[in-house]
Amino acid sequence: MTAQITRIETLQIARLGQRFVQGDAQAYGELYQRLWTVVVGVAMRVLDEVADAEDVAQDAFMRAWAARESLRQPERVRAWILRIAANLARTHRSRQGRFVADGQTHIDEQVGHDNAESMMQEAQQRRTLRQAIGGLTPRQCQVISLRVERELSFKEIAGALGCSSGSARVNYTYGVRTLRQTLAA
């Protein structure tokens, strides 16, 4: 199953959002189950440790529950929770004083390589890609990761990051252009 959200799921989440705002704990539990993976994914785009991202996701859900009555558009509960998670992850990162420019965790894992030469070539390719990604702005990294890895629409990315969909599209376009130029050089 892809991270792309279907129209039916959008409607289901909108209905859950309405119940959630009214204090329905069962709706909260269903939202938690449906959105957990994508909320952790948003946090992982900013943080470098899975445990940190899971802590941020847990905190995002708890804060969302506590502030549910302030949600003015219950049909946008998904974007609202994703924005809470993104903000918490940025806060966590700034407190920790660390940022993983490429948005990846432990990309040096080695699995099933046939020989040392292929391992060295793959390691060089990863270094080259990390360097290219390091040339992007943090926002471009986030937008590209959410678009490519999580298959979110620009509207969903905008909701998660607290920017306009046009801004998300521009960051994606410039980020991809920068990567192409850097990797072609």
C-alpha positions as CSV (number, residue, x, y, z in Angstrom):
1,M,0.0,0.0,0.0
2,T,1.3,3.4,-0.9
3,A,1.3,6.5,1.3
4,Q,-0.9,8.1,-1.3
5,I,-4.2,8.9,0.3
6,T,-7.3,7.9,-1.6
7,R,-10.5,10.0,-2.0
8,I,-12.4,7.5,0.1
9,E,-9.8,7.5,2.8
10,T,-9.9,11.3,2.8
11,L,-13.6,11.3,3.4
12,Q,-13.3,8.7,6.1
13,I,-10.6,10.7,7.9
14,A,-12.8,13.8,7.5
15,R,-15.6,12.0,9.3
16,L,-13.2,10.8,12.0
17,G,-12.0,14.4,12.4
18,Q,-15.5,15.6,13.1
19,R,-16.0,12.9,15.8
20,F,-12.4,13.6,17.1
21,V,-13.2,17.3,17.7
22,Q,-16.2,16.3,19.7
23,G,-14.1,14.2,22.0
24,D,-14.8,10.7,20.6
25,A,-11.9,8.6,21.9
26,Q,-12.7,5.8,19.4
27,A,-12.2,8.3,16.5
28,Y,-9.0,9.3,18.1
29,G,-7.8,5.7,18.2
30,E,-8.7,5.2,14.6
31,L,-6.9,8.4,13.5
32,Y,-3.9,7.2,15.5
33,Q,-3.9,3.8,13.7
34,R,-4.4,5.3,10.2
35,L,-1.9,8.2,10.6
36,W,0.8,6.8,12.8
37,T,3.2,5.7,9.9
38,V,2.9,9.0,8.0
39,V,3.3,11.1,11.2
40,V,6.5,9.2,12.1
41,G,7.6,9.7,8.5
42,V,7.1,13.4,8.7
43,A,9.2,13.5,11.9
44,M,11.9,11.3,10.3
45,R,12.4,13.9,7.5
46,V,13.7,16.2,10.2
47,L,15.2,13.8,12.8
48,D,17.9,11.2,12.4
49,E,16.7,8.6,14.9
50,V,13.6,6.4,14.6
51,A,13.1,6.5,18.4
52,D,13.1,10.3,18.4
53,A,10.6,10.4,15.5
54,E,8.4,8.0,17.3
55,D,8.5,10.1,20.4
56,V,7.6,13.2,18.4
57,A,4.8,11.3,16.8
58,Q,3.4,10.2,20.1
59,D,3.7,13.7,21.4
60,A,2.0,15.1,18.3
61,F,-1.0,12.8,18.9
62,M,-1.2,13.7,22.6
63,R,-1.1,17.4,21.8
64,A,-3.6,17.0,19.1
65,W,-6.0,15.3,21.5
66,A,-5.5,18.0,24.1
67,A,-6.0,20.8,21.6
68,R,-8.8,19.1,19.5
69,E,-11.4,21.8,20.3
70,S,-9.2,24.4,18.6
71,L,-9.3,22.5,15.3
72,R,-11.5,24.8,13.1
73,Q,-11.6,22.5,10.1
74,P,-12.1,18.9,11.3
75,E,-12.0,17.7,7.7
76,R,-8.3,18.8,7.7
77,V,-7.4,16.8,10.8
78,R,-4.7,14.8,8.9
79,A,-2.9,18.0,7.8
80,W,-3.3,19.5,11.2
81,I,-1.7,16.5,13.0
82,L,1.1,16.4,10.4
83,R,1.8,20.1,11.0
84,I,2.0,19.5,14.7
85,A,4.4,16.6,14.2
86,A,6.6,18.7,11.8
87,N,6.7,21.6,14.2
88,L,7.6,19.3,17.2
89,A,10.3,17.6,15.1
90,R,11.9,20.9,14.2
91,T,11.8,22.0,17.9
92,H,13.3,18.7,18.9
93,R,16.0,19.0,16.3
94,S,16.9,22.6,17.4
95,R,17.1,21.4,21.0
96,Q,19.4,18.6,20.1
97,G,21.5,20.8,17.8
98,R,21.6,18.3,15.1
99,F,20.3,18.0,11.5
100,V,20.7,15.2,9.0
101,A,20.9,17.1,5.7
102,D,19.8,14.1,3.7
103,G,16.8,13.2,5.9
104,Q,18.0,9.6,6.0
105,T,18.8,7.3,8.9
106,H,21.7,4.9,8.9
107,I,21.9,4.8,5.1
108,D,25.2,3.0,5.3
109,E,23.5,-0.3,6.1
110,Q,25.0,-3.0,4.0
111,V,22.8,-6.0,3.0
112,G,23.7,-8.8,0.7
113,H,26.6,-7.5,-1.3
114,D,28.5,-9.9,-3.5
115,N,31.9,-8.3,-3.4
116,A,34.0,-5.6,-1.9
117,E,34.2,-3.7,-5.2
118,S,30.4,-3.3,-5.5
119,M,30.3,-2.2,-1.8
120,M,32.8,0.5,-2.5
121,Q,31.0,1.7,-5.6
122,E,27.7,1.9,-3.7
123,A,29.4,3.7,-0.8
124,Q,30.8,6.2,-3.2
125,Q,27.3,6.7,-4.8
126,R,25.8,7.3,-1.3
127,R,28.5,9.8,-0.5
128,T,27.9,11.7,-3.7
129,L,24.1,11.7,-3.2
130,R,24.6,12.8,0.5
131,Q,26.8,15.7,-0.7
132,A,24.3,16.7,-3.4
133,I,21.4,16.6,-0.9
134,G,23.6,18.5,1.6
135,G,23.5,21.4,-0.9
136,L,19.7,21.7,-0.6
137,T,17.9,23.9,1.9
138,P,16.3,22.1,4.8
139,R,12.9,22.9,3.4
140,Q,13.8,21.5,0.0
141,C,15.0,18.3,1.7
142,Q,11.7,18.0,3.6
143,V,9.5,18.6,0.5
144,I,11.4,16.2,-1.7
145,S,11.3,13.5,0.9
146,L,7.6,13.9,1.5
147,R,6.9,14.0,-2.2
148,V,9.1,11.1,-3.3
149,E,9.2,8.8,-0.3
150,R,5.8,9.4,1.2
151,E,4.0,10.2,-2.1
152,L,2.2,13.1,-0.6
153,S,0.5,15.7,-2.8
154,F,1.7,19.3,-2.7
155,K,-1.4,20.2,-0.8
156,E,-0.7,17.6,1.8
157,I,2.9,18.7,2.0
158,A,1.8,22.3,2.5
159,G,-0.5,21.2,5.3
160,A,2.3,19.2,7.0
161,L,4.9,21.9,6.7
162,G,2.7,25.0,7.3
163,C,3.4,26.6,3.9
164,S,1.4,27.1,0.7
165,S,1.1,24.4,-1.9
166,G,2.8,26.8,-4.4
167,S,5.7,27.1,-2.0
168,A,5.9,23.3,-1.6
169,R,5.9,23.0,-5.4
170,V,8.6,25.7,-5.9
171,N,10.8,24.1,-3.2
172,Y,10.4,20.7,-4.9
173,T,11.2,22.1,-8.4
174,Y,14.3,24.0,-7.3
175,G,15.5,21.1,-5.1
176,V,15.2,18.6,-7.9
177,R,16.9,21.0,-10.3
178,T,19.7,21.5,-7.9
179,L,20.2,17.8,-7.4
180,R,20.2,17.2,-11.2
181,Q,22.8,19.9,-11.7
182,T,25.0,18.7,-8.9
183,L,24.9,15.1,-9.9
184,A,25.5,15.8,-13.6
185,A,28.6,17.8,-12.7
